[in-house]
Amino acid sequence: MAAESMPIRYSLVVPVFNEEAVLPVLLRRLDLLLARLNGPAEAIFVDDGSSDSSPVVLQALATRDRRFRYIGLSRNFGHQVAITAGMDAARGEAIIVMDADLQDPPEVVEELIAKWEEGNDVVYARRLSRAGESRFKRATAHLFYRLLGRMSSVGIPADVGDFRLIDHRVLEALRQMPEQDRFVRGMIAWLGFRQAEVAFHRVERAAGETKYSLFKMVRLAMSAALGFSDVPLRLAIWCGLTVSGLAMLYGGWVLVLWMSNDSHLVAGWSSTIVIISLLCGMNMLLTGFVGLYVGRIHTEVKRRPLYVVQKRTGFDHDQAAPEQSAIRAVNR
């Protein structure tokens, strides 16, 4: 059977946001990887609203080399949505998600495929080390995964990002989950299926700077906690009960002092202000927890599209076929 008529076996989904510095190295390594794979493959780049030259380079590549595809979103929708856009366009039997910064080494993809060929539906890459990251980031990541593991109602593997391979059956099930606030690794864990892991050492970025700020990491953590756990709501209940219990004990103590005509009963207004401030603060905190859940409901019922595609390049090819790489020409 001719290569052009063979169905695509592997789809690589690579979200990109202002990665012009790393693209030359990334494209060379992807070119070598695609040449080694044991079947037709496509690499789908999802441009998440880049403002540098990344879209120009990737569109030119997708025009010249039929193994590559380009999806340009109309604005920055976020990493998790960009991953979703790429998976929605994927046609392979196995779909591999990896970041563009080369901290997810393309060479590990072959190990993921080997595990998939053993019959596993999901193969995730677990980080044994995190080179180039600050002690604060490593500590907060460790804390996040441990707390999420305790809070979540499903088993979400620790020290595992979005670098993974999923079978097309898993993708079809994932496409039936249309929630807006997405935590893709948690959604895949919720689906179940047969899973395996591949351990690797995460290296430093090949070039450029990280696009995941502290704010974005906190937002992702909140999406994970609210989307896969009701612990914050339970915490609100228990905090409310605790504060109410302490208030009742304090009221009983004041009553005893009053009945015994104790002179310490006149304590001034400071104790009253402290108690009122405590109760108001607790009320605002717990109302905030509930408000976050209500806000997520509001976002879901609006039923807006998850993302908007501004441009697609390379999808007019019938099938991905091996041919001479155009990477060198694009990056001159």
Secondary structure, 3 states (H helix, E strand, C coil): CCHHHCCCCEEEEEEECCCCCCHHHHHHHHHHHHHHCCCCEEEEEEECCCCCCHHHHHHHHHHHCCCEEEEEECCCCCHHHHHHHHHHHCCCCEEEECCCCCCCCHHHHHHHHHHHHCCCCEEEEEEEEECCCCHHHHHHHHHHHHHHHHHCCCCCCCCEEEEEEEEHHHHHHHCCCCCCCCCHHHHHHHHCCCEEEEEEEECCCCCCCCCCCHHHHHHHHHHHHHHHCCHHHHHHHHHHHHHHHHHHHHHHHHHHHHHCCCHHHCCCCHHHHHHHHHHHHHHHHHHHHHHHHHHHHHHHHHCCCCCCEEEEECCCCCCCCCCCCCHHHHCC
